């Protein structure tokens, strides 16, 4: 069940990050991958800053989306 939860959160967070970063998304599989990695990055960033958004579905989506936005921003720097 936790794998399904991670895939669902990853897909939503990746899609949301694609929309926030002026993109249209990257397809379901890429959104899931970016969202899952973004969740790890977001948790790491918030841990280093000592920030806690909260617990639950919405906070996981927000954390994943912020982490995915950071990844997409850094990838955009290398793309240019």
C-alpha positions, 0 to 999 in steps of 0.5 A: 500500500505504501508503494501505491501511496508513493506513486500517487503522491509522486504523480500528483507532485510531479504534475503540479511542479510541471504546472508551476514551472511553466511546463505542461508536465512530462507524461505520467511516468516522468511525473511520478519519477520527478515527484518521488525524487522531489519528495526526497529532495523536499524532505531533505531541504525542509529537514536542513531548514528545520521546517515542518509543513505537517503530516498527511496527504496534502503536506506530502504533496506540497513537499514533493511539489516543492522538491520537484520544482527545485529539481526542475529549476536546477535542470533548467539551469543546465539545459540552457 
